[in-house]
């Protein structure tokens, strides 16, 4: 049972989270309605792919809803080909892209489609998704398509004034990036917030109150055809959830999750991290040696974004391709209710 060290006010549930799977459809991703008094802010496709030489390409696009409030994210494109040491922003390629405040949106049958407005400046782009498949094309840069892994994932965090309803789905993708064959995974996250809210920016119940220690989404496809996908968060008070799935169709959720993190000396990036589910099941983070997105530090998002791989402790399966894009914040703490520290 949970123990409350202090009694919250009416409407404050001390950061307890509701988590569950959901059935992915084009109509649901189209996002024509709100939930829990919240409205759709934006859709956020993001992820990482790797080429045959092991170089990483990571990208995200802001796909605003008509009811949304923007944050500083528009289109980010990063790769390890910039300096060979970290995942760096490719400013030249980013400058060429079309940036659409609110895209053209349509629903045909089970397929939702987002694309640039006809009069937008820059290279055009297109996203499509339905209950089975996903495509993402950034003209003259990359083209990806793939299959849905598992089911959709959703969590809801109530608050007295603000709240967050967060929905995610993960796709196993392959295609071409900068003319090179690549494969990896892409997430399509959609967030519902209070009017005027923007993720990581305004009326964000978690980030604005400096509550989270770890927040990650991941997918690993193994060479034997099996896979793991999941999303989790660990923070202060009672903040925390996990939802994990596999190729057997098993879906598991819990709010009994703890973590231990260790940051590199003088760095905002993780050296190691481990989460524990239900008091016994352990998963560990394997940071990619070139996975630090150092250009985000001091900019936006406000936390250190980092690539790597999450695996269950003791799992010996050989991975084929994967994504594990998430964030830690040493300023918020190293574990639940453990104070954090900044870099001196």
N, C-alpha and C positions, 0 to 999 in steps of 0.2 A: 504494500500500500504506500501511496505517496504521503510524505510528511510535510506539513506546512510550517515553516519557521516564523512566518508572519501572515496575518490575515488580510487578504486583498479586499478592495472596495467592491461594491455591487457592479457587476458587469465585467470585472477583471478576473480572469481564470488563471492567473499566474503563469501565462505562456504555455498552457497545455495545448497540445496540437491534436487535431483529428486527421487521420491518414487512412487512405483506402485506394484500391485500384479503380479504374473506370474503363468503360468500353469506348474505344476510339472510333469516331465516325467523322466524315467530312462536315456534317451538320454541326456536331459539337465543337469542332475546331473553328468553324465559321464564327462562333461567338456572338450570336445575335441577342443574347439576353444577359442579365446580371444574376448574381447569386449572393445571398446573405446580406443584401443591402449594398453590395459592392458592384462596381462596374469594370468591364474589361478595359485594362489600361493599354496593353500591348502584347504582341506575340514576339518571341525571341528565338529565332533559329540560331543555333551555335554548335560548334563541335570542332573536331580535329581529324585530319587524315594524314597518312604517311605515304611517302613514295618508296620505290624499291631501294633507294639509298638510305632510307631511314630518316629523311628530313621530314619535319612536322610543319603542317600548314593549319592554322587555327583562324576561325573567322566567326563573326556574328553580325547580324543585321537587325536594326530596330524596325519593327513592323507595327506601327501605331494603329490603334483602334480609333474610330471617330470620337469615342468617349474618353480617350486617354490624355495624359499629360506627359510631355516628353522629358527625358533625362538627357545627359550629354552624349549617350550612345547614339550613333547613326549607322556607320558601317566600319567595322574594324577588320583588318586583314593582316595577319602576322605569319611569320615563318622563321625557321632556323637558317634559311639561306641568306639572311641579311648579314649575320656575323658568324654563323656556325657554332655559336656558344649558347644562345638563348632563343626563345620565341619572341622575335622583335616585330614591331609594327613596320609594315611596308608602306611608308608614307606616299611614295610615288604611285603605287597601284591604288591605294585608297583614294587619292585625289582624282582619279579617273572615273570613279564609280558614280552612278546615279544615286542621289540621296533623296528619298521620298518621305516627306513628313507624314502623310497619310496615303497609303498605296491604294490602287484599284483592287477591289475585292469582289469575288464572284463565287457562287456555289452552283455546280452543275451535277445533278445526281448526288453521288457520294464524294465528289471531289471539290475541295476548296482551293481557290487559286488567288494568290497575291501577286501583284506585279507593279512595276513603275507606272506612274501616270504618263500619258502620251507626250506631254510637253516637258517632262523632266530633262534636265541637263545631265550628261554623263552616260556611261554605258548602261543599257537596260538590264533588268533582272527579272526572274520569275521563280516563284515557289508554288508547288502543288502538293497536296496531301489528301489521303483518304484512309479508309480503314485497313488498307494493306500496304500501300506504296507511298513513296515520297520522292520528289525531285527538287533540285535547287540548281538554277543556272544563273551565273554572273557572266554576262557576255564578255568574251575575250579574256576570261580569267579561269573559271572552273565550271564544270558541269557534273553533277552527282545524281545518282538515283539509288533507291534501296528499299528494303522491306522493314516492316514494323517488327520490333523485338518485344515480345510479351504484350502487355496491356498498357493503357495509360496509367499514370500515377497522379494522385491528387492529395493535397493537404490543406487544411483550413486552420487559421490561427485567429481567434476572436480577440478583440480589444475593446476598451471602453469607448474610445473615439474612433480609432482606426481598426482595420482588420486586414487580413491577407488571405485570399483564396488562390492557390497556386496549382497549376496543372502542367504535366509534362508527359511527353512521349519520346521514345528513342528509336532511331532508325539505323540499321546496318547498311552502309552505303559504299559504293565504289564509283569510279569515274576517272576524270582527267582534271588535273590542276596544273596550270602553267605548262600545259602540253605533256605532262608526265602522268602515267597511270598511278592512281592512289586508291586507298581504301581506309575506312575508319568508321566513325559513327557520328551522327548528327542528332541533337536534341531540338525539339520544338516545344518551348516553354511558353505558357500563357498565364498572365497574372491579372487578377481582379483586385482593385484597391478602392479606397474611399475616394470620393470626388476630389480631384486635384492631386491625388497621390501618384508617385512615380517610383519604381523600384530602385533601391539603393540611393534614393535622392530625397523625396518628400513623402511624409506620412507613411514611411516604411517602419512598421512596428518593430522589426528585428534590427535593422541596420541603424536607424536613427537613435535607437536606445542602447546601442553597443552591446547587443545581447548574444551574438553568435560567436562560437569558437571555431567550428568547422561547418562548412556547407558544401556538399559535393553531389554530383550526378556522375554515373559511370556505366560503361558497358564493355564487356570483354567477350569476344568470340574466340573460342579455342579451336585448335587444329583438328580436334575430333568432332567438331560440329556443335558441341555444347556451348552454352553461353550463360553469363550472369549479367543482369542489369539491375540498377538500383539508384535510389536517391535517399539522402539522409542529411540531417542537421543536428548539431549538438550545441547547446548554449546554456545560459544561466537561468536561474529559477527552475521552472519545469520545462523549459524549451527543449524539444527534441522529438524526432521521429525517424523512422527508417521504413522503406518499402523495397524489398528485394524480390526478383523474379528469375526464373530460369527456363530452359528450353522444354522442360517437362510440363510447363503450365502451372507450376507451383508459384503462388503469390503469398508472401509473408510480410506482415507489418508489425511494428511495435513502437511504443513510445518509451520503452525501457532501454535507453541507449546512453552510454558514457564514452568519454574519449580521453586520451592522453596525447599531447602533442609536444614536439621538440623542434624549435626553430634553429636554423643555422646561426652561428655567432654573427652578430652585427647585420642580420638579414631579416626581412619580413617573410621569407620563404621557409617552408618546412624542410627539415632534415629527415623527420620520421613522424608518423602518427599511427595510432591504433584506436579502433572503436570496439566496444563490447556491447553485444545485444543480449538482452534478457539475462544479464549477469554471467554469461558463460561463452557465448559464441564470439570469437575474435576475428576481426578483419584488419589488414595492415595496408598502409599506403607505401607504394614504391615510387618515389619521385623520379621522373625522367631527368637524366643529367642535363638535358638541354630544355627542360620544361618550364623554366621560370619566365613569366611574362613581365619582364622588368620595366617595360614602358608604362605599365599601369600604375606603378608605385609613384605616389605624388600627383596622380592625375585622376582618371575615372575609369573603371569603378574604384571605390575608395579602399578596397581590400586587395591583397596579393593573389592574383590569379595564377594557377599552377597546373601543369599537366603531369600525368604519371599513370599509375595503374593501382587499382584496389583489388586485393585478393583475400580470400579466407585463409587464415593462418594454417599452414600445413598442406594447402592445395598445390599439387605438383603438375596439374595440367599445363600444357604448353600453349601460350596464347598465340593467335594468328594476327588479330588486329583489335584495337581497343580505343576507348576514350575515357579519360577521367579528368575532366575540367572542373575545378572547384576553387574554393578559397578558404584561407584561414586568416585570422586577425590576431596577432600576438598582443596587440594593444587591449583586446577584450579579455584575454586570458589563455591559459594553457589547458584548462579542463573546466568542467562545470563548477561555477561558483569559486574558481581560483582566479585571483586578480591578474591582470595582464601587465605588460611593460612595453614601453616604446623603446626605440633605439636611441641611445644617448649621443 
